[in-house]
Amino acid sequence: MGAPARAGRARDRRRDARGDRGGDRGRADPRAPAVTMAAVILAAGAGRRLGGVAKALLPTPAGDTFLAAIVACARAAGAGDIAVVAGEPFCDAVAREAERAGCDVVVNPRPERGMASSVACGFAHLLGATSASAALLWPVDCPLVRPDTVARLAASTRPIAVPVYRGRGGHPARFRREVWAELVACAEAEAGARSVVRADPGRVDRVAVDDPGVLADVDRPEDVPR
């Protein structure tokens, strides 16, 4: 969906993207094929409400960056191919951090169009870059999610799995490959990626988790975890 923009150490990693828990019904069937998982990390925001800093590069309480913490969690839960969507004004800095973590970088040429445009860029890239059967959609301001939470999402057999903590849905959500084309098209929908989740409640597994990290929303300096 675009032309290479920069080479990573091993291969070209940057791409221009221009161009209710449901009981046991959503749980893994031991006879089903194993799920292979990828991830899209949304990191193209300008961080204006944070005073103009890149959320991806903020430190967690453990000292690593938000982006590095998310990549480590996704990998610990079994994610292989990971695409980080970056955009101006922090594209180069975020890309360097993503490449250090062994991720592909997808450039959103118009991040001002909103988060849904980054979702579309990321999943358009995954469709051509991986054979994974499912992918996480992970905003970069949720760095404290636990690997066991992600593993529970991966175990769901529904097309979409959303973590729920104390009755509130959070991030990351997990989408099976059959839904990815809808995510590529979601930039044109008024509700963005939420329109894909809301389109058919029957295909959504609301997975109860004991993990407040799924509700993180770092928009202001006081929201940064200490």
Backbone as JSON, one array per atom type, in Angstrom:
{
  "sequence": "MGAPARAGRARDRRRDARGDRGGDRGRADPRAPAVTMAAVILAAGAGRRLGGVAKALLPTPAGDTFLAAIVACARAAGAGDIAVVAGEPFCDAVAREAERAGCDVVVNPRPERGMASSVACGFAHLLGATSASAALLWPVDCPLVRPDTVARLAASTRPIAVPVYRGRGGHPARFRREVWAELVACAEAEAGARSVVRADPGRVDRVAVDDPGVLADVDRPEDVPR",
  "N": [[0.83, -1.2, 0.0], [2.15, 1.09, -0.19], [5.32, 2.78, -0.54], [8.67, 1.75, 0.34], [10.3, 3.51, 3.0], [12.42, 3.72, 4.76], [15.27, 1.88, 5.76], [15.6, -0.75, 8.12], [17.82, -2.41, 10.44], [17.92, -5.18, 9.81], [16.08, -5.51, 7.75], [13.93, -3.7, 5.49], [12.0, -1.69, 7.41], [10.23, 0.39, 7.58], [7.22, 1.68, 6.37], [5.32, 3.55, 4.06], [2.08, 4.46, 4.48], [0.43, 5.59, 2.65], [-0.92, 6.04, 0.11], [-19.94, -8.67, 27.43], [-18.8, -11.54, 28.56], [-19.63, -13.86, 27.41], [-19.86, -16.49, 28.32], [-18.78, -19.84, 27.86], [-18.68, -19.77, 25.18], [-16.97, -18.08, 23.84], [-14.48, -19.03, 24.38], [-11.33, -20.74, 23.96], [-11.24, -23.44, 21.66], [-9.95, -26.6, 21.96], [-9.59, -28.11, 19.7], [-9.36, -26.37, 17.65], [-7.4, -24.59, 15.14], [-4.16, -23.34, 16.04], [-3.84, -19.99, 17.17], [-2.1, -17.49, 15.51], [-0.47, -14.53, 16.26], [-0.39, -11.02, 15.64], [0.4, -7.49, 15.92], [-0.8, -4.12, 16.03], [0.45, -1.09, 16.89], [-0.55, 2.0, 17.95], [0.91, 5.0, 17.45], [1.01, 7.61, 16.51], [0.23, 10.06, 17.42], [0.25, 13.62, 18.21], [0.6, 14.5, 20.77], [-0.38, 16.87, 21.98], [-1.9, 17.7, 24.23], [-0.26, 16.86, 26.18], [1.69, 18.65, 26.24], [3.13, 18.64, 23.94], [4.75, 16.28, 23.5], [6.05, 13.05, 22.61], [4.01, 10.35, 23.2], [4.82, 7.7, 22.95], [7.46, 7.68, 23.72], [7.56, 8.3, 26.37], [8.53, 7.58, 29.78], [7.94, 4.53, 31.56], [7.01, 3.45, 34.94], [8.93, 1.5, 35.39], [11.06, 2.29, 33.92], [11.51, 1.81, 31.2], [10.47, 2.79, 27.85], [7.08, 3.79, 26.95], [6.45, 2.6, 24.48], [8.38, 0.52, 24.24], [7.67, -1.04, 26.46], [5.11, -1.92, 25.75], [5.65, -3.41, 23.44], [7.25, -5.44, 24.55], [5.38, -6.69, 26.24], [3.47, -7.58, 24.37], [5.03, -9.36, 22.88], [5.67, -11.21, 24.9], [3.22, -12.36, 25.23], [2.94, -13.74, 22.92], [2.85, -12.45, 20.44], [3.98, -11.98, 17.13], [4.76, -10.55, 14.4], [4.92, -7.09, 14.55], [3.56, -3.95, 14.04], [4.25, -0.56, 14.12], [2.56, 2.41, 14.1], [3.44, 5.51, 13.03], [3.75, 9.11, 12.99], [4.12, 12.55, 11.9], [4.6, 15.1, 14.42], [6.64, 13.5, 15.41], [7.72, 11.41, 14.01], [10.29, 10.37, 13.17], [11.7, 9.96, 15.61], [10.02, 8.16, 16.99], [10.04, 6.09, 15.14], [12.71, 5.25, 15.26], [12.81, 4.18, 17.87], [10.94, 2.13, 17.58], [12.18, 0.53, 15.64], [14.43, -0.28, 17.03], [13.23, -2.05, 18.72], [12.62, -4.07, 17.03], [10.4, -3.85, 15.36], [8.1, -3.33, 12.61], [7.72, -0.21, 10.91], [5.12, 1.91, 10.17], [4.18, 4.61, 8.31], [1.92, 7.11, 8.91], [0.63, 9.31, 6.73], [-1.11, 11.38, 7.18], [-1.79, 12.06, 10.02], [-3.35, 13.87, 11.35], [-5.95, 13.38, 10.71], [-6.99, 11.74, 12.58], [-7.28, 9.0, 15.02], [-8.45, 6.77, 13.78], [-7.47, 6.83, 11.19], [-4.87, 5.99, 11.54], [-5.33, 3.4, 12.47], [-6.37, 2.27, 10.13], [-4.14, 2.5, 8.42], [-2.29, 0.83, 9.75], [-3.49, -1.75, 9.72], [-3.84, -2.16, 7.01], [-1.19, -2.46, 6.29], [-0.53, -4.83, 7.75], [-2.11, -6.74, 6.44], [-0.71, -7.29, 4.12], [1.75, -8.02, 5.07], [1.95, -10.07, 6.93], [1.12, -13.43, 7.9], [-0.39, -13.89, 10.06], [-3.13, -14.92, 12.15], [-4.63, -13.35, 13.77], [-4.79, -10.11, 15.36], [-3.6, -7.66, 17.65], [-4.92, -4.5, 18.58], [-3.51, -1.68, 19.65], [-3.34, 1.13, 21.49], [-0.76, 3.51, 22.16], [-0.75, 4.67, 24.63], [-1.32, 2.85, 26.6], [0.54, 1.33, 28.45], [0.79, -0.46, 30.56], [-0.49, -2.88, 30.57], [-0.99, -6.35, 31.33], [0.78, -9.37, 30.4], [-0.75, -11.75, 30.77], [-3.33, -10.86, 30.48], [-3.41, -10.23, 27.76], [-2.98, -12.78, 26.75], [-5.39, -14.01, 27.45], [-7.16, -12.65, 25.79], [-6.22, -13.54, 23.33], [-6.96, -16.19, 23.47], [-9.66, -16.28, 23.01], [-12.32, -17.33, 20.87], [-13.95, -15.8, 19.36], [-14.54, -13.38, 16.69], [-13.79, -10.81, 17.54], [-12.24, -9.58, 20.44], [-12.5, -7.96, 23.52], [-10.99, -6.43, 26.28], [-12.34, -6.21, 29.57], [-12.62, -4.33, 32.41], [-13.91, -4.13, 35.54], [-16.45, -3.62, 34.48], [-15.97, -1.84, 32.43], [-14.96, -1.35, 29.12], [-11.76, -1.77, 27.56], [-8.35, -1.47, 26.38], [-5.7, -3.53, 25.0], [-7.66, -4.3, 22.06], [-8.52, -7.39, 20.42], [-8.44, -8.6, 17.17], [-9.59, -10.92, 14.85], [-8.32, -12.14, 11.7], [-10.29, -12.1, 9.74], [-11.67, -9.79, 10.15], [-10.05, -7.7, 9.55], [-10.12, -6.25, 7.1], [-12.32, -4.6, 7.46], [-11.33, -2.9, 9.39], [-9.38, -1.58, 7.94], [-11.02, -0.04, 6.38], [-12.16, 1.64, 8.24], [-11.45, 4.28, 8.64], [-13.1, 5.93, 7.28], [-15.44, 5.82, 8.64], [-17.72, 7.27, 10.96], [-17.44, 6.64, 13.69], [-14.99, 5.44, 13.71], [-12.69, 2.83, 14.55], [-14.36, 1.84, 16.5], [-16.76, 1.51, 15.25], [-16.49, -0.9, 13.94], [-16.39, -2.71, 16.04], [-18.93, -2.31, 17.1], [-20.62, -3.12, 15.09], [-21.66, -5.74, 15.03], [-22.71, -7.11, 17.76], [-22.76, -9.79, 18.49], [-20.46, -11.01, 17.64], [-18.5, -10.23, 19.32], [-16.41, -10.78, 22.04], [-16.53, -10.02, 25.29], [-14.14, -9.82, 27.47], [-13.65, -10.45, 30.74], [-11.27, -9.06, 32.89], [-8.75, -8.84, 35.43], [-7.26, -6.32, 35.53], [-6.27, -3.23, 35.73], [-4.73, -1.8, 33.97], [-5.75, -1.89, 31.4], [-7.43, 0.2, 31.09], [-6.03, 2.53, 30.87], [-5.36, 5.91, 29.96], [-3.58, 8.19, 28.71], [-3.49, 11.42, 28.54], [-2.88, 13.87, 29.62], [-0.28, 15.58, 31.52], [-0.57, 14.78, 34.23], [-1.65, 12.28, 33.98], [0.33, 10.47, 33.41], [1.81, 7.43, 34.29], [3.38, 6.9, 37.44]],
  "CA": [[0.0, 0.0, 0.0], [3.02, 2.24, -0.22], [6.71, 2.5, -0.88], [9.58, 1.77, 1.48], [10.8, 4.84, 3.32], [13.71, 3.67, 5.45], [15.67, 0.51, 6.05], [16.05, -1.12, 9.45], [19.1, -3.13, 10.4], [17.82, -6.47, 9.14], [15.28, -5.39, 6.54], [13.22, -2.44, 5.45], [10.94, -1.79, 8.41], [9.31, 1.52, 7.56], [6.34, 1.68, 5.21], [4.42, 4.7, 3.94], [0.75, 3.91, 4.31], [-0.31, 6.54, 1.86], [-1.83, 5.3, -0.76], [-20.35, -9.8, 28.21], [-17.78, -12.54, 28.37], [-20.16, -14.85, 26.5], [-19.75, -17.84, 28.83], [-17.71, -20.62, 27.26], [-18.76, -19.72, 23.72], [-15.85, -17.36, 23.27], [-13.22, -19.57, 24.84], [-10.59, -21.52, 22.97], [-11.57, -24.83, 21.38], [-8.66, -27.28, 21.8], [-9.5, -28.7, 18.37], [-9.18, -25.3, 16.66], [-6.0, -24.3, 14.82], [-3.52, -22.37, 16.93], [-3.88, -18.61, 16.72], [-0.84, -16.75, 15.42], [-0.89, -13.17, 16.57], [0.41, -9.85, 15.31], [-0.08, -6.33, 16.66], [-0.67, -2.76, 15.53], [0.58, -0.13, 17.99], [-0.87, 3.34, 17.45], [1.85, 5.94, 18.07], [1.16, 8.74, 15.58], [-0.32, 11.28, 18.0], [1.14, 14.76, 18.39], [0.79, 14.75, 22.2], [-0.57, 18.3, 22.27], [-2.37, 17.91, 25.6], [0.86, 16.54, 27.06], [2.69, 19.69, 26.08], [3.9, 18.42, 22.72], [5.75, 15.22, 23.62], [5.62, 11.77, 22.04], [3.63, 9.39, 24.22], [5.57, 6.46, 22.78], [8.79, 7.79, 24.32], [7.46, 8.57, 27.8], [9.02, 6.46, 30.59], [7.08, 3.83, 32.51], [7.65, 3.39, 36.26], [10.08, 0.58, 35.35], [12.17, 2.96, 33.26], [11.51, 1.68, 29.75], [9.49, 3.67, 27.22], [5.76, 3.22, 26.72], [6.49, 1.72, 23.31], [9.16, -0.68, 24.56], [6.9, -1.86, 27.39], [4.02, -2.56, 25.01], [6.24, -4.44, 22.57], [7.66, -6.55, 25.41], [4.17, -7.38, 26.69], [2.89, -8.27, 23.22], [5.89, -10.51, 22.57], [5.53, -12.2, 25.97], [1.93, -13.02, 25.03], [2.98, -14.53, 21.7], [2.75, -11.69, 19.19], [5.17, -12.03, 16.28], [4.9, -9.33, 13.62], [4.36, -5.91, 15.21], [3.66, -2.73, 13.25], [4.07, 0.68, 14.88], [2.12, 3.49, 13.22], [4.04, 6.77, 13.47], [3.43, 10.27, 12.16], [4.73, 13.8, 12.34], [5.97, 15.61, 14.33], [7.62, 12.65, 16.1], [7.86, 10.2, 13.22], [11.64, 9.81, 13.17], [12.06, 9.49, 16.94], [9.24, 6.96, 17.27], [10.53, 5.04, 14.24], [13.97, 4.71, 15.8], [12.49, 3.33, 19.02], [10.27, 0.93, 17.07], [13.16, -0.32, 14.96], [15.26, -0.9, 18.08], [12.45, -3.15, 19.29], [12.39, -5.09, 16.01], [9.06, -3.7, 14.8], [7.91, -2.58, 11.37], [7.21, 1.15, 11.08], [4.17, 2.33, 9.15], [4.03, 6.05, 8.41], [0.62, 7.7, 8.58], [0.96, 10.61, 6.14], [-2.05, 12.43, 7.62], [-2.28, 11.68, 11.34], [-4.33, 14.84, 11.84], [-7.29, 12.86, 10.45], [-7.45, 11.04, 13.77], [-6.77, 7.66, 15.31], [-8.95, 5.78, 12.82], [-6.59, 6.81, 10.02], [-3.73, 5.15, 11.91], [-5.82, 2.02, 12.48], [-6.45, 1.84, 8.74], [-2.76, 2.34, 7.92], [-1.65, -0.33, 10.37], [-4.06, -3.03, 9.27], [-3.5, -2.32, 5.59], [0.17, -3.02, 6.28], [-0.53, -6.22, 8.21], [-2.71, -7.63, 5.44], [0.3, -7.69, 3.15], [3.05, -8.27, 5.7], [1.97, -11.19, 7.87], [0.11, -14.48, 7.75], [-1.01, -14.08, 11.38], [-4.58, -15.12, 12.09], [-5.27, -12.35, 14.63], [-3.89, -9.0, 15.7], [-3.96, -6.72, 18.7], [-4.95, -3.07, 18.28], [-2.98, -1.24, 20.95], [-2.9, 2.53, 21.61], [0.53, 3.55, 22.86], [-0.88, 5.18, 25.99], [-1.71, 1.76, 27.5], [1.78, 0.56, 28.56], [0.87, -1.27, 31.78], [-1.29, -4.11, 30.43], [-0.22, -7.54, 31.69], [0.78, -10.42, 29.37], [-1.83, -12.72, 30.94], [-4.53, -10.25, 29.89], [-3.31, -10.41, 26.31], [-3.16, -14.21, 26.48], [-6.82, -14.31, 27.53], [-7.77, -12.15, 24.56], [-5.81, -14.43, 22.25], [-7.63, -17.48, 23.61], [-11.05, -16.19, 22.58], [-12.59, -17.81, 19.51], [-14.8, -14.83, 18.65], [-13.78, -12.52, 15.79], [-13.29, -9.64, 18.25], [-12.19, -9.74, 21.9], [-12.24, -6.68, 24.18], [-10.83, -6.62, 27.72], [-13.28, -5.44, 30.38], [-12.22, -4.23, 33.82], [-14.97, -3.53, 36.36], [-17.56, -3.21, 33.64], [-15.56, -0.87, 31.4], [-14.12, -1.89, 28.07], [-10.47, -1.1, 27.44], [-7.4, -1.8, 25.32], [-5.89, -3.61, 23.55], [-8.65, -5.24, 21.52], [-7.94, -8.39, 19.53], [-9.27, -8.81, 15.99], [-9.18, -11.99, 13.94], [-7.99, -11.66, 10.37], [-11.51, -11.91, 8.95], [-12.2, -8.46, 10.43], [-9.05, -6.67, 9.25], [-10.53, -5.37, 5.99], [-13.21, -3.59, 8.02], [-10.49, -1.92, 10.07], [-8.75, -0.76, 6.89], [-12.03, 0.9, 5.89], [-12.8, 2.36, 9.33], [-11.1, 5.7, 8.63], [-14.22, 6.68, 6.7], [-16.6, 5.69, 9.52], [-17.78, 8.34, 11.96], [-16.96, 6.15, 14.98], [-13.69, 4.82, 13.54], [-12.61, 1.4, 14.85], [-15.51, 1.46, 17.33], [-17.84, 1.09, 14.36], [-16.27, -2.32, 13.65], [-16.79, -3.44, 17.25], [-20.37, -2.16, 17.32], [-21.4, -3.57, 13.94], [-22.34, -7.0, 15.34], [-22.33, -7.47, 19.13], [-22.65, -11.23, 18.63], [-19.12, -11.5, 17.33], [-17.58, -9.61, 20.27], [-16.22, -11.41, 23.34], [-16.12, -9.06, 26.31], [-13.35, -10.69, 28.34], [-13.41, -9.84, 32.05], [-9.88, -9.18, 33.33], [-8.39, -8.13, 36.65], [-6.09, -5.58, 35.04], [-6.63, -1.83, 35.5], [-3.93, -1.23, 32.89], [-6.49, -1.83, 30.13], [-8.21, 1.45, 31.05], [-5.13, 3.69, 30.84], [-5.63, 6.93, 28.94], [-2.62, 9.23, 29.05], [-3.7, 12.61, 27.71], [-2.34, 15.05, 30.3], [0.9, 15.22, 32.32], [-0.92, 14.09, 35.47], [-2.06, 10.91, 33.67], [1.5, 9.62, 33.18], [2.02, 6.58, 35.47], [4.62, 7.18, 38.19]],
  "C": [[0.86, 1.24, 0.0], [4.43, 1.83, -0.5], [7.57, 2.52, 0.35], [10.12, 3.17, 1.72], [12.13, 4.82, 4.03], [14.02, 2.23, 5.81], [16.05, 0.37, 7.51], [17.32, -1.93, 9.32], [18.98, -4.42, 9.59], [17.07, -6.38, 7.83], [14.55, -4.06, 6.6], [12.02, -2.51, 6.38], [9.96, -0.63, 8.35], [8.51, 1.51, 6.27], [5.51, 2.96, 5.22], [3.04, 4.14, 3.64], [-0.12, 4.79, 3.45], [-1.37, 5.77, 1.12], [-3.01, 4.67, 0.17], [-19.41, -10.91, 27.91], [-18.29, -13.65, 27.48], [-20.01, -16.27, 27.0], [-18.57, -18.56, 28.21], [-17.68, -20.47, 25.75], [-17.58, -19.01, 23.1], [-14.5, -17.92, 23.66], [-12.61, -20.51, 23.82], [-11.1, -22.96, 22.88], [-10.26, -25.57, 21.16], [-8.49, -27.92, 20.44], [-9.22, -27.65, 17.29], [-7.71, -25.09, 16.36], [-5.43, -23.25, 15.76], [-3.58, -20.98, 16.32], [-2.46, -18.07, 16.65], [-1.18, -15.28, 15.48], [0.13, -12.13, 16.13], [-0.12, -8.69, 16.15], [0.12, -5.06, 15.85], [-0.63, -1.84, 16.74], [0.41, 1.27, 17.41], [-0.02, 4.37, 18.18], [2.07, 7.17, 17.21], [0.65, 10.05, 16.16], [0.72, 12.37, 18.21], [1.35, 15.12, 19.86], [0.56, 16.19, 22.61], [-0.99, 18.54, 23.72], [-1.31, 17.53, 26.64], [1.96, 17.59, 26.98], [3.59, 19.47, 24.88], [5.03, 17.43, 22.88], [5.17, 13.93, 23.04], [5.27, 10.8, 23.16], [4.48, 8.13, 24.15], [6.9, 6.48, 23.52], [8.76, 8.15, 25.79], [7.96, 7.36, 28.59], [7.91, 5.84, 31.43], [7.74, 3.86, 33.88], [8.87, 2.47, 36.29], [11.27, 1.16, 34.61], [12.27, 2.77, 31.77], [10.48, 2.62, 29.16], [8.14, 2.98, 27.12], [5.81, 2.21, 25.58], [7.23, 0.43, 23.61], [8.39, -1.6, 25.49], [5.78, -2.6, 26.68], [4.56, -3.68, 24.12], [6.64, -5.66, 23.4], [6.46, -7.36, 25.87], [3.56, -8.19, 25.55], [3.71, -9.5, 22.86], [5.75, -11.6, 23.63], [4.24, -12.98, 25.83], [1.85, -13.75, 23.7], [2.87, -13.78, 20.4], [4.07, -11.77, 18.43], [5.38, -10.71, 15.56], [4.19, -8.17, 14.33], [4.62, -4.69, 14.34], [3.37, -1.54, 14.15], [3.71, 1.78, 13.9], [2.63, 4.81, 13.8], [3.62, 7.89, 12.52], [4.11, 11.5, 12.7], [3.94, 14.4, 13.49], [7.04, 14.69, 14.92], [7.96, 11.38, 15.31], [9.24, 9.58, 13.35], [12.02, 9.24, 14.53], [11.31, 8.21, 17.3], [9.72, 5.8, 16.4], [11.82, 4.42, 14.76], [13.71, 3.77, 16.98], [11.82, 2.03, 18.57], [11.26, -0.02, 16.41], [14.1, -0.98, 15.95], [14.56, -2.11, 18.68], [12.13, -4.23, 18.26], [11.03, -5.03, 15.36], [9.12, -3.08, 13.41], [7.38, -1.19, 11.71], [6.33, 1.49, 9.89], [3.93, 3.82, 9.34], [2.62, 6.46, 7.99], [0.89, 9.09, 8.02], [0.05, 11.74, 6.6], [-2.62, 12.07, 9.0], [-3.31, 12.66, 11.91], [-5.77, 14.39, 11.56], [-7.82, 12.04, 11.61], [-6.97, 9.61, 13.87], [-7.23, 6.63, 14.29], [-8.07, 5.71, 11.58], [-5.35, 5.97, 10.31], [-4.12, 3.68, 11.98], [-5.83, 1.48, 11.06], [-5.07, 1.6, 8.15], [-2.14, 1.05, 8.46], [-2.18, -1.65, 9.86], [-3.9, -3.23, 7.77], [-2.1, -2.91, 5.45], [0.16, -4.49, 6.67], [-1.09, -7.17, 7.17], [-1.69, -8.12, 4.43], [1.6, -8.16, 3.76], [3.11, -9.5, 6.57], [0.89, -12.2, 7.52], [-0.61, -14.74, 9.07], [-2.53, -14.17, 11.25], [-5.34, -14.13, 12.97], [-4.27, -11.26, 14.94], [-4.49, -8.17, 16.83], [-3.98, -5.31, 18.14], [-4.67, -2.35, 19.59], [-2.56, 0.22, 20.91], [-1.67, 2.61, 22.5], [0.42, 4.12, 24.27], [-1.43, 4.14, 26.96], [-0.5, 0.85, 27.75], [1.82, -0.43, 29.71], [-0.02, -2.5, 31.74], [-0.4, -5.32, 30.71], [-0.27, -8.6, 30.58], [-0.35, -11.42, 29.52], [-3.15, -12.18, 30.43], [-4.54, -10.47, 28.39], [-3.52, -11.88, 25.94], [-4.63, -14.61, 26.55], [-7.55, -13.8, 26.29], [-7.45, -13.08, 23.4], [-6.56, -15.74, 22.29], [-9.08, -17.45, 23.16], [-11.21, -16.67, 21.15], [-13.5, -16.86, 18.73], [-13.94, -13.97, 17.73], [-13.14, -11.32, 16.49], [-13.31, -9.94, 19.75], [-11.75, -8.42, 22.51], [-12.06, -6.93, 25.67], [-11.77, -5.7, 28.49], [-12.82, -5.5, 31.83], [-13.29, -3.47, 34.58], [-16.06, -2.9, 35.5], [-17.22, -2.25, 32.52], [-14.63, -1.53, 30.39], [-12.84, -1.09, 27.92], [-9.66, -1.56, 26.26], [-6.32, -2.74, 25.88], [-7.08, -4.52, 23.21], [-7.94, -6.2, 20.58], [-8.92, -8.69, 18.4], [-8.73, -9.96, 15.16], [-9.08, -11.44, 12.51], [-9.23, -11.36, 9.52], [-12.1, -10.51, 9.11], [-11.26, -7.36, 9.94], [-9.48, -5.72, 8.14], [-11.48, -4.28, 6.48], [-12.41, -2.51, 8.75], [-9.75, -1.04, 9.09], [-9.73, 0.31, 6.41], [-12.56, 1.83, 6.97], [-12.47, 3.84, 9.36], [-12.24, 6.55, 8.09], [-15.46, 6.63, 7.58], [-16.56, 6.75, 10.61], [-17.2, 7.9, 13.3], [-15.63, 5.42, 14.86], [-13.72, 3.33, 13.84], [-13.78, 0.94, 15.72], [-16.67, 0.99, 16.46], [-17.72, -0.39, 14.01], [-16.72, -3.16, 14.84], [-18.3, -3.43, 17.41], [-21.22, -2.78, 16.22], [-22.2, -4.83, 14.23], [-21.92, -7.45, 16.73], [-22.13, -8.97, 19.32], [-21.26, -11.77, 18.34], [-18.06, -10.94, 18.29], [-17.57, -10.38, 21.59], [-15.71, -10.34, 24.3], [-15.46, -9.85, 27.44], [-13.06, -9.97, 29.66], [-11.98, -10.11, 32.5], [-9.69, -8.4, 34.62], [-7.12, -7.33, 36.38], [-6.48, -4.14, 34.76], [-5.84, -1.18, 34.38], [-4.67, -1.12, 31.58], [-7.27, -0.53, 29.99], [-7.33, 2.69, 30.99], [-5.49, 4.63, 29.7], [-4.76, 8.14, 29.28], [-2.78, 10.4, 28.09], [-3.05, 13.86, 28.3], [-1.14, 14.64, 31.15], [0.55, 14.45, 33.58], [-1.39, 12.65, 35.24], [-0.88, 9.95, 33.53], [1.74, 8.78, 34.43], [3.38, 6.84, 36.11], [5.06, 5.94, 38.97]]
}
